Amino acid sequence: MEHETCREIGTAETLAVLRSLEDAEILIHRSPDGDCIGSGYALYHLLKRFGIRSRVCCADPIPSLYDSITAGVTFEDFPAKMYISADVADRKLFGELPQKDAEIALCIDHHVSNTHYAKLLHWDHNASAACEVLYELMRAHDLPLTREIALCLYIGMATDTGCFQFSNAGAGTFAAVAEIKRQYPDLPYARLNRELFVMKAPGRIALDASLMQNIRISEDGRVALIFASADLLRSLKVTEEDTDGMANLPMQVRGVEVGITVKQKPDGSYRISMRGGDDANVSVIAQHFGGGGHVKASGCSIADGDPEDVCGMLMDVASAMLRGQTEA
């Protein structure tokens, strides 16, 4: 829901707001990824330098994949007085956080689908990641780029760009990474990239093989869908963390413009991730089902339904919308 007085602000006012915070909670979205974790923890380190107590709050556990960010960080226990958010486009993405209905004083984001739910919004929907927005904020005001913050920002930009292979990685992204590497050439970039983008648990490798063997491709070859049932995930002992990056699998098929990944939850609901090629705007497809996100990476949820019906409906809508987009 849009905040009735939401106002977009620039870097100077954003910095002033951050410096004025007191005992703040930094809210990030459910099913946390590298960008929301990176931007949330970067804000924590920045506020700590300002002498402000804060902590990062998420409805779901932080995956061990991001231990390089979270290791050694211990949050103080205090009654929160203010709330801000990082990399959260919509209030509903907080999930079941107890603070999900609190007033958000400031949102720092990069999603074009941001619903303006916060009192103040600092965003750049052309940025690759919320971490890139934060980097530009710090650069604009000559704030010191500490080692901890540099690590957070690098991981956030790397994960939201698929290790810099997606079209959202712009000149600003590469300039930011170049400066981070210039200041901290000894950060373990190669090891981080291997852990984040290459290495997989044995169960995940078996899952990928099963999904690709049963991939569904539209008649014209432009839409591909993979479906991971709750039973399959359970039988392979695949955790939520193990499925990170699974949404990119359908895009490995040559000619595919819309890749859809459908993951069934134990309660029978479905979490859908979409990726787009050169000609597709998948945010429009996701919005059709009550979701949203980026032009090339979006998602939505479906509460229930027969798996065949859900997958068929997604394929049909994606094909129809893709035809409309390319014919327009």
Stockholm file with secondary structure:
# STOCKHOLM 1.0

chainA/1-328         MEHETCREIGTAETLAVLRSLEDAEILIHRSPDGDCIGSGYALYHLLKRFGIRSRVCCADPIPSLYDSITAGVTFEDFPAKMYISADVADRKLFGELPQKDAEIALCIDHHVSNTHYAKLLHWDHNASAACEVLYELMRAHDLPLTREIALCLYIGMATDTGCFQFSNAGAGTFAAVAEIKRQYPDLPYARLNRELFVMKAPGRIALDASLMQNIRISEDGRVALIFASADLLRSLKVTEEDTDGMANLPMQVRGVEVGITVKQKPDGSYRISMRGGDDANVSVIAQHFGGGGHVKASGCSIADGDPEDVCGMLMDVASAMLRGQTEA
#=GR chainA/1-328 SS CCCTTCEECCHHHHHHHHHHCCSEEEECCSSCCHHHHHHHHHHHHHHHHTTCCEEEECSSCCCGGGHHHHTTCCCCCCCCCEEEEESCSSGGGGTTCTTTTSCCSEEEECCTTCCCCSSEEEECTTSSCHHHHHHHHHHHTTCCCCHHHHHHHHHHHHHHTTTTTSTTCCHHHHHHHHHHHHHCTTSCHHHHHHHHHTCCCHHHHHHHHHHHHTCEECTTSCEEEEEECHHHHHHTTCCTGGGTTGGGGGGGSTTCSEEEEEEECTTSCEEEEEEECSSCCHHHHHHHTTCEECSSEEEEEECCCCHHHHHHHHHHHHHHHHHHHHHC
#=GC SS_cons         CCCTTCEECCHHHHHHHHHHCCSEEEECCSSCCHHHHHHHHHHHHHHHHTTCCEEEECSSCCCGGGHHHHTTCCCCCCCCCEEEEESCSSGGGGTTCTTTTSCCSEEEECCTTCCCCSSEEEECTTSSCHHHHHHHHHHHTTCCCCHHHHHHHHHHHHHHTTTTTSTTCCHHHHHHHHHHHHHCTTSCHHHHHHHHHTCCCHHHHHHHHHHHHTCEECTTSCEEEEEECHHHHHHTTCCTGGGTTGGGGGGGSTTCSEEEEEEECTTSCEEEEEEECSSCCHHHHHHHTTCEECSSEEEEEECCCCHHHHHHHHHHHHHHHHHHHHHC
//
